Amino acid sequence: MTPPQAWRTLADTFHSLPQLVDYKKLPVNYGPEEAIEIYRNTALSRAERSLLSFLLHVWNRYEFTFDLAEIMLWDSRHRTAFLNWVNGKTLGEPCRYF
């Protein structure tokens, strides 16, 4: 699986990402580049911004920071998706960065 495909697999485990597609904030075939664009140029809710901050940090930890404390603001489904990334269930490797 290429890095963009793996990143998309991770992103799709967070239920808010399909909602961003439904709200036409992200295109159906979004990838990291489209997520960067809306993160930088679109009005987002705090929850949407926090989630994209995490996903973009995983994509490029040098350009995008993420405050781990924000996870406490997430709902239980997002925290479960995060834990699945941490323990390797999502991508087959614990805490996989790109």
C-alpha distances in whole Angstrom, upper triangle without the diagonal:
4,7,8,6,6,9,10,10,12,14,15,16,19,22,23,20,21,24,24,23,26,28,27,26,22,21,19,16,16,14,15,18,19,19,21,23,25,25,27,29,29,32,30,31,31,28,26,26,26,23,21,23,21,17,18,19,16,15,18,20,22,23,23,25,25,28,27,30,29,27,30,31,28,29,28,25,23,24,23,19,20,21,18,16,18,19,15,15,12,10,11,13,16,16,13,14,12
4,6,5,6,9,10,11,12,14,15,17,19,22,23,20,21,24,23,22,25,27,25,24,21,20,18,15,15,12,12,15,17,17,18,21,22,23,24,26,27,30,28,30,30,28,25,25,25,22,20,21,19,16,16,17,14,12,15,18,20,20,20,23,23,27,26,30,28,27,30,31,28,29,29,26,24,25,24,20,20,22,19,17,19,20,17,17,14,11,13,14,17,16,13,12,10
4,5,5,6,8,10,10,12,14,16,17,20,21,18,20,23,21,21,24,26,24,22,19,19,18,15,14,10,10,12,15,15,15,18,20,19,21,24,25,27,25,27,27,25,22,22,21,19,17,18,16,13,13,14,11,9,11,14,16,17,17,19,20,23,23,26,25,24,27,28,25,27,26,24,21,22,22,18,18,20,18,14,17,18,15,16,13,11,13,13,15,14,10,9,6
4,5,5,6,9,10,10,12,15,16,18,19,15,17,20,18,17,21,22,20,19,15,15,14,11,10,6,7,9,11,12,13,15,17,17,19,21,22,24,23,25,25,23,20,20,20,17,15,16,15,12,12,14,11,9,12,15,17,17,16,19,19,23,23,26,24,23,27,27,24,25,26,23,20,22,22,18,18,20,18,16,18,20,17,18,14,12,15,16,17,16,13,11,9
4,5,5,6,9,10,10,13,15,17,18,15,16,19,18,17,20,22,21,20,16,15,14,11,10,8,10,12,14,14,16,18,19,19,22,23,24,26,24,26,26,24,21,21,21,18,16,18,17,13,14,16,13,11,15,18,20,20,19,22,22,25,24,27,25,24,27,27,24,25,25,22,20,22,21,17,18,20,17,15,18,19,16,16,12,10,13,15,17,16,13,13,11
4,5,5,6,9,10,11,14,16,18,15,16,20,19,18,21,23,22,21,18,17,16,14,13,10,11,14,15,14,16,19,20,20,22,24,24,26,24,25,25,22,20,21,20,17,16,17,15,12,13,14,11,10,14,16,19,19,18,20,19,22,21,25,23,21,25,25,22,23,23,20,18,19,18,14,15,16,14,11,14,15,12,12,9,7,10,11,13,12,9,10,9
4,5,5,6,9,10,12,15,15,12,14,17,16,16,19,21,20,18,15,15,15,12,10,8,7,11,12,11,13,16,16,16,19,21,21,23,21,22,21,19,17,17,16,13,12,13,11,8,9,11,8,7,11,13,16,16,15,17,16,19,19,22,20,19,22,22,19,21,21,18,16,17,17,13,13,15,14,11,14,16,13,14,10,9,12,13,14,12,9,9,8
4,5,5,6,9,10,13,13,10,11,14,14,13,16,18,17,16,12,13,11,9,8,6,8,11,11,10,13,15,15,16,19,20,20,22,20,21,21,19,16,17,17,13,12,14,13,9,11,14,11,10,14,16,19,18,17,19,18,21,21,23,21,20,23,22,19,20,20,17,15,17,17,13,14,17,15,12,16,18,15,15,11,10,14,15,16,15,13,12,12
4,6,5,7,10,12,14,11,12,15,15,15,18,20,19,18,15,15,14,12,11,10,11,15,15,14,17,19,19,19,22,24,23,24,22,23,23,20,18,19,18,15,14,16,14,11,13,15,12,12,16,18,21,21,19,21,20,22,21,24,21,19,23,22,19,19,19,16,14,16,15,11,13,15,12,10,14,15,12,11,8,8,11,13,14,14,12,13,13
4,5,5,8,11,12,10,12,15,15,15,18,20,20,18,16,17,15,14,12,11,11,15,15,13,15,18,18,17,20,23,22,23,20,20,20,17,15,16,15,12,12,13,11,8,11,12,10,10,14,15,19,19,17,18,16,18,17,20,18,16,19,19,16,17,16,13,11,13,12,8,9,11,9,7,11,13,11,10,6,7,11,12,12,11,10,11,11
4,5,6,9,9,7,9,12,11,12,15,16,16,15,12,13,13,12,10,9,9,13,12,10,13,15,14,14,17,19,18,19,17,17,17,14,12,13,13,9,9,11,10,7,10,12,10,10,14,15,19,18,16,17,15,18,17,19,17,15,18,18,15,15,16,13,10,13,13,9,10,13,12,10,14,16,14,14,10,11,15,15,15,14,13,13,13
4,5,7,8,6,7,10,11,11,13,15,16,15,12,13,11,11,10,10,12,15,14,12,16,18,16,17,20,21,20,21,18,18,19,16,14,16,15,12,12,15,13,10,13,16,14,14,18,19,23,22,19,20,19,21,20,22,19,17,20,19,16,16,16,12,11,14,13,9,12,14,12,12,15,17,15,14,10,12,15,17,17,16,15,16,16
4,6,9,8,9,12,13,14,16,18,19,18,15,17,15,15,14,14,15,18,17,15,18,20,19,18,22,24,22,22,19,19,19,15,14,16,15,11,13,15,13,11,14,16,14,15,19,20,23,23,20,20,18,20,18,20,18,15,18,17,14,13,13,9,8,10,9,6,9,11,9,9,13,14,13,11,8,11,14,15,15,14,14,16,17
4,6,6,8,10,11,12,14,15,17,15,14,16,15,16,14,14,14,18,16,14,17,19,17,16,20,21,19,19,16,15,15,11,10,13,12,8,10,13,11,10,13,15,14,15,18,19,22,22,18,19,16,18,16,17,15,12,15,14,10,10,11,7,6,9,9,6,8,11,11,11,14,16,15,14,11,14,17,18,17,15,16,16,18
4,6,6,7,9,11,11,13,15,14,13,15,14,16,15,16,17,19,17,15,18,20,17,17,21,22,19,19,15,15,15,12,11,14,13,10,12,15,14,13,16,18,17,18,21,22,26,24,21,21,19,20,19,20,17,15,16,15,11,10,11,7,7,11,11,9,11,14,14,14,17,19,18,17,14,17,20,21,20,19,20,20,21
4,6,5,6,9,10,10,12,11,11,14,13,15,13,15,15,18,15,13,16,17,14,14,18,18,15,15,12,11,12,9,7,11,11,8,10,13,13,12,15,17,17,18,20,21,24,22,19,20,17,19,18,19,15,14,16,14,11,10,12,10,8,12,13,11,13,16,16,16,19,21,21,19,17,19,22,23,22,20,20,20,21
4,5,5,7,9,10,11,10,8,10,10,11,10,11,12,14,12,10,13,14,12,12,16,17,14,15,12,13,14,11,8,11,12,9,9,12,12,10,13,16,15,15,18,20,23,21,18,19,17,19,19,20,17,16,18,16,13,14,15,12,11,14,15,12,14,17,16,16,19,21,20,19,16,17,21,22,21,19,19,19,19
4,5,5,6,9,10,10,9,10,8,11,10,12,14,16,14,12,16,17,14,15,19,19,16,17,14,15,17,14,11,14,15,12,12,16,16,14,16,19,19,18,21,23,26,24,22,23,21,23,23,24,20,19,21,19,16,16,17,14,13,16,17,14,16,19,18,18,21,23,22,20,17,19,22,24,24,22,22,22,22
4,5,5,6,8,9,9,11,11,13,12,15,16,18,15,13,17,17,14,15,18,18,15,15,12,12,14,12,10,13,15,12,13,16,17,15,17,20,20,20,23,25,27,25,22,23,21,23,23,23,20,19,21,18,15,15,17,14,13,17,18,16,18,21,20,20,23,25,25,23,20,22,25,27,26,24,24,24,24
4,5,5,6,5,6,8,9,12,10,13,14,15,11,10,13,13,10,12,15,14,11,12,10,11,13,11,8,11,13,11,11,14,15,14,15,18,19,18,21,22,25,22,20,21,20,22,22,23,19,19,21,18,16,16,19,16,15,18,19,17,18,22,21,21,23,26,25,24,21,22,26,27,26,24,24,23,22
4,5,5,6,5,6,6,9,8,12,14,14,11,11,14,14,11,14,17,16,13,14,13,14,17,15,12,14,17,14,13,17,18,16,17,20,20,19,22,24,26,24,22,24,23,25,25,26,23,22,24,22,19,19,21,18,17,21,21,18,20,23,22,22,25,27,26,24,21,22,26,27,27,25,24,24,23
4,5,8,8,9,8,12,12,15,17,18,15,14,18,17,14,16,19,18,15,16,14,15,18,16,13,16,19,16,16,20,20,19,20,23,23,23,25,27,30,27,25,26,25,27,27,28,24,23,25,23,20,19,21,18,18,22,22,20,22,25,24,24,27,29,28,26,23,25,28,30,30,28,27,27,26
4,5,8,10,11,14,13,16,18,18,14,14,17,15,12,15,17,15,12,12,11,12,16,15,12,15,17,16,15,19,20,19,20,23,24,23,25,27,29,26,24,25,24,26,27,27,23,23,25,22,20,19,22,20,19,22,23,21,23,26,26,25,28,31,30,28,25,27,31,31,31,29,28,28,27
4,5,6,8,12,11,14,16,16,12,12,15,13,11,14,16,14,11,12,12,14,17,17,13,15,18,17,15,19,21,19,19,23,23,22,24,26,28,25,23,25,25,27,28,29,25,25,27,24,22,22,25,22,21,24,25,23,24,28,27,26,29,32,30,29,26,27,31,31,32,29,28,27,26
4,7,10,12,10,13,13,13,9,9,12,10,7,10,12,11,8,9,9,12,15,14,11,12,15,14,12,15,17,16,16,19,20,19,21,23,25,22,20,22,21,23,25,25,22,22,24,22,20,21,23,21,19,22,24,21,22,26,26,24,27,30,29,28,24,25,29,30,29,27,26,24,24
4,7,8,6,9,11,10,7,7,10,9,7,10,13,12,10,12,12,14,16,15,12,13,16,14,11,15,16,14,14,18,18,17,19,21,23,20,19,21,21,23,24,26,22,22,25,22,20,21,23,20,18,22,23,20,21,24,24,22,25,28,26,25,22,22,26,27,27,25,23,22,21
4,5,5,9,11,11,8,9,12,11,10,13,15,15,13,16,15,18,20,19,15,17,19,17,15,18,19,16,16,20,20,18,21,23,25,23,21,24,24,27,27,29,26,25,28,26,23,24,26,23,21,24,25,22,23,26,25,24,27,29,27,26,23,23,27,28,28,26,24,23,22
4,6,9,13,13,10,12,15,14,14,16,19,18,17,19,18,20,22,20,17,19,20,18,16,20,20,17,18,21,21,19,22,25,27,25,23,25,25,28,28,30,26,26,28,26,24,24,25,22,20,24,24,20,22,25,24,22,26,28,26,24,21,21,25,26,27,26,24,23,22
4,7,10,11,9,11,14,14,14,16,19,18,18,20,19,22,23,22,18,19,21,18,16,19,19,16,16,20,19,17,20,23,25,23,22,24,24,27,28,30,27,26,29,27,25,25,26,23,21,24,24,20,22,25,23,21,25,27,24,23,19,19,23,24,26,24,22,21,19
4,7,8,6,7,10,10,11,13,15,15,15,17,16,19,20,19,15,16,18,15,12,16,16,13,13,16,16,14,16,19,21,19,18,21,21,24,25,27,24,23,26,25,22,23,24,21,19,22,22,19,20,23,22,20,23,25,23,22,19,18,22,23,24,22,20,18,17
4,6,6,6,9,10,11,12,15,16,16,19,17,20,21,19,16,16,17,14,12,14,14,11,10,14,13,10,13,16,18,16,16,18,19,22,23,25,23,22,26,24,22,23,24,21,19,21,22,18,18,22,20,18,21,23,21,21,17,16,20,20,21,19,17,15,13
4,6,5,6,9,10,10,12,14,15,18,16,19,19,18,15,14,15,13,10,11,12,8,7,10,10,7,9,13,14,13,12,15,16,19,20,23,20,20,24,23,21,23,24,21,18,21,21,18,17,21,20,17,19,22,20,21,17,16,20,19,20,17,15,13,11
4,5,5,6,9,10,11,12,14,17,17,19,20,20,16,15,17,15,12,13,14,12,9,13,13,10,11,14,15,13,13,16,18,21,23,25,23,23,27,25,23,25,27,25,22,24,25,21,21,24,24,21,23,26,24,25,21,20,23,23,24,21,18,16,13
4,5,5,6,8,10,10,11,14,14,17,18,18,14,14,16,14,11,13,15,12,11,14,15,12,14,17,18,15,15,18,18,22,23,25,22,23,26,24,22,24,26,23,21,23,24,21,21,25,24,21,24,27,25,25,21,21,25,25,25,22,20,18,16
4,5,5,6,9,10,10,13,12,14,15,14,11,10,12,11,7,9,11,9,8,11,12,10,12,14,16,13,12,15,15,18,19,21,19,19,22,20,19,21,23,20,17,20,21,18,18,21,21,19,21,24,23,23,19,19,23,23,23,20,18,16,15
4,6,5,6,8,10,13,12,15,16,16,12,11,13,12,8,9,12,10,7,10,12,10,10,13,14,10,10,13,14,17,19,21,19,20,23,21,20,23,25,23,20,22,24,20,19,23,23,20,22,25,24,25,22,21,25,24,24,20,19,16,15
4,5,5,6,8,11,12,15,17,17,14,12,15,14,11,12,15,13,11,14,16,14,14,16,17,13,13,16,17,20,22,24,21,23,26,23,22,25,27,25,22,24,26,23,23,26,26,24,26,29,28,28,25,24,28,27,27,24,23,20,18
4,5,5,5,8,8,12,13,14,10,9,13,12,9,11,14,13,11,15,16,15,16,18,19,15,14,16,17,19,21,23,19,21,23,21,20,22,24,23,20,22,24,22,21,25,25,23,25,28,27,28,24,24,28,28,27,24,23,21,20
4,6,6,8,8,11,11,12,9,7,10,10,7,8,11,11,9,12,14,13,13,15,16,13,10,13,13,16,18,19,16,18,20,18,18,20,23,21,18,20,23,20,19,23,24,21,23,26,26,26,23,23,27,26,25,22,21,19,18
4,6,9,10,13,14,15,12,10,13,13,10,10,14,14,11,14,16,15,14,16,16,12,11,13,15,17,20,21,19,21,23,21,21,24,26,25,22,24,26,24,23,26,27,24,26,30,29,30,27,26,30,29,28,25,24,21,20
4,7,9,13,14,16,13,11,15,16,13,13,17,16,14,17,20,18,18,19,20,16,15,17,18,21,23,24,21,23,25,23,22,25,28,27,24,26,28,26,25,29,29,27,29,32,32,32,29,29,32,32,31,28,27,24,23
4,6,10,12,14,11,10,13,14,12,13,17,16,15,18,20,19,19,21,22,18,16,18,18,20,23,23,20,22,24,21,20,22,25,24,21,24,27,24,24,28,28,26,28,32,31,31,28,28,32,32,31,28,27,25,24
4,7,10,12,10,9,13,14,12,14,17,17,17,19,21,21,21,22,23,20,18,19,18,20,22,22,19,20,22,19,19,21,24,23,21,23,26,24,24,27,28,27,29,32,32,32,29,30,33,33,32,29,28,26,26
4,6,8,6,6,9,10,10,11,14,15,15,17,19,19,20,21,22,19,16,17,16,17,19,19,15,17,19,15,15,17,20,19,17,20,22,20,20,24,25,24,25,29,29,29,26,27,31,30,29,26,26,24,24
4,5,5,6,8,10,11,12,14,15,16,18,20,21,22,22,24,21,18,18,16,17,18,17,13,15,16,12,12,14,18,17,15,18,20,19,19,23,24,23,25,28,28,28,25,27,31,30,29,26,26,25,26
4,6,5,6,9,10,10,12,14,15,16,18,20,20,20,22,20,16,15,13,13,15,14,10,12,13,9,10,13,16,17,14,16,19,18,17,21,22,22,23,26,27,27,25,26,29,29,27,24,25,23,24
4,5,5,6,9,10,11,12,14,15,17,18,20,19,22,20,16,15,13,13,14,13,9,10,11,8,7,9,13,13,10,12,15,15,14,17,19,18,20,23,24,23,21,23,26,26,24,21,22,21,23
4,5,5,6,8,10,11,12,14,16,16,18,18,21,18,15,15,13,14,15,15,11,12,14,11,10,12,15,14,11,14,16,15,15,18,19,18,20,23,23,23,20,22,25,25,24,21,21,20,21
4,6,5,6,9,10,10,12,14,15,16,16,18,15,12,12,11,12,14,14,10,12,14,12,11,14,17,16,13,15,18,16,15,19,20,19,20,24,24,24,22,23,26,25,24,20,21,19,20
4,6,5,6,9,10,10,13,14,15,14,17,15,11,10,8,9,10,10,7,8,11,9,8,12,15,14,11,12,15,14,12,16,18,16,17,21,21,22,20,21,24,23,21,18,19,17,19
4,5,5,6,9,10,11,12,14,14,17,16,12,12,9,11,11,12,9,9,12,10,8,11,13,12,8,10,13,11,10,14,15,13,15,18,19,19,16,18,21,20,19,16,16,15,17
4,5,5,6,8,10,10,12,12,15,13,10,11,9,12,13,15,12,12,15,14,12,15,17,15,12,14,16,13,12,16,17,15,17,20,20,20,17,18,21,21,19,16,16,14,15
4,6,5,6,9,10,10,10,12,10,7,7,6,9,10,12,10,11,14,13,12,16,18,17,13,14,17,15,13,16,18,15,16,20,20,21,18,19,22,21,19,15,16,14,14
4,5,5,6,9,10,9,12,12,8,8,6,8,9,11,9,9,13,13,11,14,16,15,11,12,14,12,9,13,14,11,12,16,16,17,15,16,19,17,15,12,12,11,13
4,5,5,6,9,9,13,12,9,10,9,12,12,15,13,12,16,15,14,16,17,15,12,13,15,11,10,13,14,11,13,16,15,16,13,13,17,16,15,12,11,10,10
4,5,5,6,7,10,8,6,8,9,12,13,16,14,15,18,18,16,19,20,19,15,17,18,15,13,17,17,14,16,19,18,19,16,16,19,18,17,14,13,10,10
4,5,5,4,8,7,5,6,6,10,11,14,13,13,17,17,16,19,20,19,16,16,18,15,13,16,17,13,14,17,17,19,17,16,19,17,15,12,11,8,9
4,6,6,9,10,8,9,9,12,12,16,15,14,18,18,17,19,20,19,15,15,16,14,11,14,14,10,11,15,14,16,13,12,15,13,12,9,8,5,6
4,6,9,9,8,11,11,15,16,19,18,17,21,21,20,22,23,21,17,18,19,16,14,17,17,13,15,17,16,18,15,13,16,15,15,11,9,6,5
4,5,6,6,9,11,14,16,19,18,18,22,22,21,24,25,24,20,21,22,19,17,19,19,16,17,20,19,21,18,17,19,17,17,13,11,8,7
4,6,5,6,8,12,13,16,16,17,20,21,20,23,24,23,20,20,21,19,16,18,19,15,15,19,18,21,19,17,20,17,16,12,11,8,8
4,6,7,10,14,15,19,18,20,23,23,23,27,28,27,23,23,25,23,20,22,23,19,19,22,22,24,22,21,23,20,19,16,15,11,11
4,7,10,14,16,19,18,20,23,23,22,26,27,26,23,23,25,23,20,23,24,20,21,24,24,26,23,22,25,22,21,18,17,13,12
4,7,10,13,15,14,16,19,19,19,22,24,23,19,20,22,20,17,20,21,18,18,22,22,24,21,20,23,21,20,16,15,12,12
4,7,10,12,12,13,16,17,17,21,22,22,18,18,21,19,16,19,20,17,17,21,21,23,21,21,24,21,19,15,16,13,14
4,6,9,8,10,13,13,13,17,19,19,15,15,18,16,13,16,18,15,15,19,19,21,20,20,22,20,18,14,15,13,15
4,5,6,8,10,11,12,16,18,19,15,14,17,17,13,16,18,16,15,19,21,22,21,22,24,22,19,15,17,16,18
4,5,6,8,10,11,14,15,16,13,11,14,14,11,12,15,14,12,16,18,20,19,20,22,19,16,13,16,15,18
4,5,6,8,10,13,14,16,14,12,15,16,13,14,17,16,15,18,21,22,21,23,25,23,19,17,19,19,22
4,5,5,7,11,13,14,11,10,14,14,12,14,17,16,15,19,21,21,20,22,24,23,20,17,19,18,21
4,5,5,8,10,11,8,7,10,11,8,10,13,13,13,16,18,18,17,19,22,20,17,15,17,17,20
4,6,8,9,12,10,8,12,13,11,12,16,16,15,18,20,21,20,23,24,23,20,18,21,21,24
4,7,9,12,10,9,13,14,13,15,17,18,17,20,22,22,21,24,26,25,22,20,22,22,25
4,7,8,6,6,10,10,10,12,15,15,15,18,20,19,18,21,23,23,20,18,20,20,23
4,6,6,6,9,10,11,12,14,16,17,19,20,19,18,21,24,24,21,20,22,23,25
4,5,5,6,9,10,10,12,14,15,16,18,17,16,20,22,22,20,19,21,22,25
4,5,5,6,9,10,11,13,14,15,17,15,14,17,19,20,19,18,19,21,23
4,5,5,6,9,10,11,12,14,15,14,13,16,18,19,17,15,17,18,20
4,5,5,6,9,10,10,12,14,13,13,16,18,18,15,14,16,18,20
4,5,5,6,9,10,11,12,11,11,14,16,16,14,14,16,18,21
4,5,5,6,9,10,11,9,8,11,13,14,13,12,13,15,17
4,5,5,6,9,10,10,9,11,14,13,11,9,11,13,16
4,5,5,6,8,8,9,12,13,12,9,9,12,14,17
4,5,5,6,5,6,9,10,10,8,9,11,14,16
4,6,5,6,5,7,9,8,6,6,7,10,13
4,6,8,8,9,10,8,5,5,8,10,14
4,6,8,9,8,7,5,7,10,13,16
4,6,6,5,4,4,7,8,11,14
4,6,6,7,8,10,11,14,16
4,6,8,9,9,9,12,14
4,5,8,9,7,10,11
4,7,9,8,12,13
4,6,6,9,12
4,6,9,12
4,6,10
4,7
4
